[in-house]
Amino acid sequence: MNTPEFGELLNCFSSAAEAGDGEAFAACFTEDGIYHDYVYGDHQGRAEIAHMMTDMFHRDAGEDYRWEMFDPICDGNLAYAWSLSSFTSAVPEFAGKRVVIDGMSRFELRDGLISDYRESVNGGVAMAQLGVEPERLTKICAKWGRMLNEQPATKKFLARSKGAWKDGS
């Protein structure tokens, strides 16, 4: 896949997300695709991804959810894009609170579809905009820190010596 083709896929991805159309969103993924979400966890396969988008994410983000991707770049089977998203929370505890966040998304691609999606988003910024209590925010951020440290890529990174990546190890 090249960058213009990836841009077309991103348009489908973002439009489906904004519309809360789980089926169309999941259709952007391979049958065994994985969506790694820092709030809702990992979802594998189109049925789980569609469920996450429609019944979890869109339920909580509400009707005014927006998600736009910028500066896409694709090198065959790996692509990135920067994004801005916003919503007015529909979660009863935070109903009516407006949130805007930015993120960097990483897409692994196969056969013109997403096989693995993950993003780096400062969820603390979103939580602060929602008015999450500081003690709860501390617990959530600590959980995210533990999750980061448990990832295989993080363990591999921490296990090698400084500068080892330069020689390919």
Secondary structure by P-SEA (a helix, b strand, c coil): ccaaaaaaaaaaaaaaaaacaaaaaaaacccbbbbbbccccccccaaaaaaaacccccccccccbbbbbcccccccccccccbbbbbcccccccccbbbbbcbbbbbbbccccccbbbbbcaaaaaaaaacccaaaaaaaaaaaaaaaaacaaaaaaaacccccccccc
